[in-house]
Amino acid sequence: MQRTQQLGQGDERPKIAVVGCGGAGCNTVHHLPATPGLEIIGLNDVPHPSLLGIRHRVLISEDELKTIATLDDSVARGLETDAERMIARELIGFDMVVVVAGLGGNTGGDGSNAIARIARVHNIPVWGIVTQPFKAEGTRRRMTSQESLDRLRKRCPGVLAFTNDGLLEIAPEIPILRAFAIMGQIMVKPLEAMSRLVTKSDIRLMHEFFAGCRELRLGIGEAKGPHRSFESVIDAFASPWMKFDTERARQAIVFISGSKVDEHIVKDVLHNVSLRAPIAEVLYGTYTEGEGENIRVSVMVPPP
């Protein structure tokens, strides 16, 4: 029997800091709707157009970010530099920090690791949402991306990772800038869901639930009609970022949304998820959005 546990049962909403790191990360967080309790922070090494419209901005040089990102956390247990203390002032007071970045360049990779390190020093649960370069961008850029991702995995319980090559499947004939905008909209969907339904008591639960997971992958499905529960789960697991054996997955988090999400829909969705991830322990939550009979199912699963 698959074990499930519902999120969103507490009373107090958390304060969540979403930190866009580098140009790609800052461009992505612009897709987040204004939500109470959700604060957007932009981090870059120099003033950049992607910071426009972001009220809280932090400028740290590339060299300083590199120094912070590559510190050995087991040795450097406290804040070592003025730059770290500057970042810490922006993070203190939040219940959760989420870093959003494109890996492969310097600012996104080093910035996300710097933020994650400082959040951990202050015992603030931290998550990561990142993209990795196209294969066509070359070996060096992909190696840099992998090094940053490996560091980030050690600092976050679950890093939600997207390969840019997945864009070629979901938007094969769309201009690249438009495709990146679509990617940004997809990347922030789990954040939007968490900000809508997660309570303070859920933060530690999710942090512990995914402890030890190296990586998470996302699938989103949407459907209407009498078979919408089945079809939305099918679409979610058909995601280009879910190409692995989900039957071996041991954890999953499921967000279900729609104008009317009743007990029957929830039960049906969870049943269909269990058919594709039969041994996974499941955290799930529901929230209201949209109109009509459409439902959206978002599933995050760590590859085995």
N, C-alpha and C positions, 0 to 999 in steps of 0.2 A: 504494500500500500504506500503510495507516494505521500510524503509528509508536506503539509502546507501551513503557512503562517501568514496572517493578514497584517498589512501595514496600515498606518493611518488611524489607529484606534486610540491614540493619546489625545490630549487636549491642547498642548502647547506647540506651536509651529517653531521650527528652528530658524536661526539666522544663517544664511548660506552666502559665502563669498564665491563668486565665479570669476576667476582670473584668466583673462585672455592674454596669452604670452606670444609676443611677436606679431607680425602683420596678419598671418593666417588665423591665429587664435583670436585676435581682437576683431577681425572681420566676422568670425563665426559667432562671437557672443552678441553681435548686433542683431542676430535673429531671435534672441530671447525676448519674449514679451515682458513688459513691466509687471512684476509680481511682488506683492508685499513680502518682506523678509529676504528677498533675493537682491544682493548688491553686486554690481558688475565693476570690476577693477581691470584697467588696462596696463600691461607691463611691456615696455620696449626699451631699447638701448638709446634711441634718439626719437625726437618728435616725428610722428608718422601719420599719414592720412587716416589709417585705421583707428586711431585714437579719438577722432572727431566724434563728439556725442557721448563719449564715456567720461563721466564726471570725476571719477577717482582714477588718477593716472600715476604710475611710478616709472621713472626713467633711471635705469641702472646700466652702466657701460657693459659691453660684451665681456671684457676681461674680468670685471667683478662678478658677473653672472657665472662665467666659467669657473672661477675660483670657488664660489658657493656650491655650484652643481657637482663638482668633482670631489668635494670634501668627503672623507671617510666618516660616516655617521657614528660608527662604533668608537672612533677616537675623538672626533670633534663633537661632543655631546651638547655643547651650548652654542650661543651665537658668537661667531669669531670676528665678524667684520662690521663696519659701520653700515654697509649696504644691507647686511642681514637685519640689523636693527631697524633700518628704515622700512624694510618690507614687513617686519614683524609688527610694527605699529599699525599697518593697514589690516593685518589679519586678526589681531587680538580682539576678542569679543564675539567672534563668529563661532557657531556650533559645528560648522563643516566648511571645508574649502574644496572647490573643484577647479583643477587647472585644465585649460583648453589650449591646445597648441598644434601646430603643424611641425612635425619632426623632419630633420634633414638639413635644416639651416642651423645657425648658432643660437639665435635669440629664442626660438620656440623650444628647442631641446634643453638648453641650459636654463632658460627662464622657468620652464615647468618643473625642472628638478630643483631649482633654487626655492621656489614656492613650496614644493612638497617637503623639502628638508626642513624649512623653517616652521611649517605647520606641524610637523612631527615633533620638533623640539618643544613646541608649546602644547603638545598632546591634543591637537585638533585633528579629527579624522579628515583624511584627504583622499580624493578620487581624481582620476585623470581621464580626459577624453582627448584623443590625439589622432592625427592622420600620419600615414607614412607615404613616401614618394612613389611616383610611378616607376615601374621597372626601367622605362625608357630614360629616366633622369640620370642613370649611371650608377656604377658600383660605389663610388666614393660617397655620394649623397645617401645611398641606401645604407651603407655601413655606419655613417654618422647617425642616421635615424635609429638604427638598431642599437647602437651604444647608448643613446639617450633613452630609448624604450627600456632597455635592460636595467638602467639605473632607476628609472621611474617605477618599474615593477617592484623594486625592493622597498620603495617608500610608500606605495599605495596598495591597498588590499586587492583592488581590481582595476586595471587600466582598460577602458573601453577604446579599442584600437580599430581604425579603419584604414585599409589600404586604398590609395587613390585609384588603383586599377579597377576597383569595384565600380567606380564611376562609369567606366567604359561599358558596363553591363546595364546599369540603370538609366544612363543617358548617352547612348552611343553616338547620336547624331546632333547633339546639342553643343553649341560653342562652349569652350572650356570655362570661361568666366561664369556663364550661366550654370554649367555643371557644378562648379565649386559652390555657387549659391545654393543649389539643391542639396549638396553635401552638408553645408552649414545648417540648413533647415532640419535635416535628418539628425545630425549630431546633437542638436539641442533638445530634441524631443524627450529623451530620458530625464534631462535636467528640468524641463518644464513639468513633467509628470511628478518628479520628486518634490518640486517646490509646491505643487498643488496638494499633495496628499501626505507626505512624510511628516511625522511629528518628531519632537526632540528624542523621545524614547526609541524611535526607529533608527536613529543615526548609529548608535553603538551596535545595535542588532545587525544592521547591514555591514558595518565595518568588520564585525566578528564573523559574520556569515561567509564573507568572501575572503577572509584571511587565508593566505597561502595560494590564492588564485593568481596566476601570472598574467592573465589577460581575459577580457570579456569581449564578446562579439554581440552585435545588435541585429535584430530583425524586426521589421514593422509591417503589419498587414492591416488592411482596412476592407470592410465588406458590408453589404446590406442584404436584406432579404431573409428568407427563412433559414438559410444555412450560413448566416454571417459568422457565427462562432467558429464553425469548421473552416470556412474559407479564409478568415482573417488569420487564423493560426497557420494554415498551409502557406499563405503568402509570407508571413513572418519568418518561417523556417526556410523559405526559398530565397532569403536574402543572399546577395553575393558575398557577404561577410560571414555567412554561416555554413561554409563548405567544409564541414567536418562531421564526424560521427556523433550526433547529439545524443544517441542512445547511451553513450558512455558518460555523459555529463552528470556531475554530482550536485550541481546547484543551478538554479535558474531564478531570475526575478521577472515577474510578469506584471505589466501595467495594462489595465483595461479601461477604456474611456468611451463615452458616447453620451447622447442626450438622455438615454434611459438605460442604465446598466443594472438589471435586476439580478436576483439570486440565481435564477435559471441560467442566464447568460454567463455569469461567473462560473457556475458549476460546469457548464458545457465547455467553456474556454479551457478551464483547468484540466478537464478530462482529455481534451484534444492535445494539450501540451504534454500530458503524461504519456500519450501514445508515442510521442517523438523524443521525450526525455524521461523514460520510465523509472529511472533510479534517482532522478534529481530531487533534492529537497527544494521546495519552492516558496519564495516570498512573493506575495502578490498584493496589489492595491487597485482601487478603482476611483475614478473621479469623473465629474460631469463636464462635457464640452460638446459643442456643435449642436446640430439640429437633425431632425429626421431619425431614421432607424439605423444609420451607420454606426458601427463600432470600430474602434482601433485597438489593436493588440500589439504591444511592444514587449519583446522578449530579449533579455540579456543572459547569455550562457557562456561560461568559460570553456574553451576547447579542452578536451581531455589530454 
